[in-house]
Amino acid sequence: MTIIGYWRTSTNEQDGERQIRSLNVAHCQKIYGDKITGTSGYGDRPELSKCLDELKDGDLFICEELSRLGRSMVEMLVRVNELIERGVYIKTLDGRLDTSLMPDEIVRLIVSVMGYAAEMELKNIKTRTAEGRAVAQSRGVKFGRKKTYDEYQVAEIMEKRSQGQGYGTIARTLGMSRSMVQRIIQQEEVAAV
């Protein structure tokens, strides 16, 4: 029996070291991991794909919690069912699942409940984020990248454009990208309407 572990963090700013240490303590012989959001598709998680491909009948797959496999109930059920059908045991370090100790029917029931909980948590996070963003916007908070140009540069761009100069010429003159000049001109034209 080979013990294979998988970790995942949602962003590059997060560190998987805590999960990796836990997997080492669980005696994983091989460890795979991705830095990618839980809502991403399985095809977008190269290390998870490698990990799942390597698992064989009688192997043990360990992850911190089942939501590391995905945030959707359907995704989690599909993955767990595939592993069970291949004879792979699944264990979570949070203590909620160990398929080597349970009948398949109970495993599927537990996975369904855990998947539902993960899906609802993701929905709640999105709702709270949207509500927080709306409140911030109502207070005048601007989202997105800060402008890298000022109103004087905009005036100069519009002046050069009114003289018939092209986007590329204006961009070279002001040390900007052609796409930025084009975007500024388009925004100014829309604002003027």
Buried (B, 14 or more C-beta within 10 A) or exposed (E): EBBBBBBBBBEEEEEBEEBBEBBEEBEBEBBBBBBBBBEBEBEEBEBBBBBBEEBEEEBBBBBBBBBBBBBBBEBBBBBBBEBBEBEBBBBBBEEEBBBEEBEEEEBBEBBBEBBBEBBEEBEEEEEEEEEEEEEEEEEEEEEEEEEEBEEEBBEBBBEBBEEEBEBEBBBEEBEBEBEBBBEBBEEBEEEEE
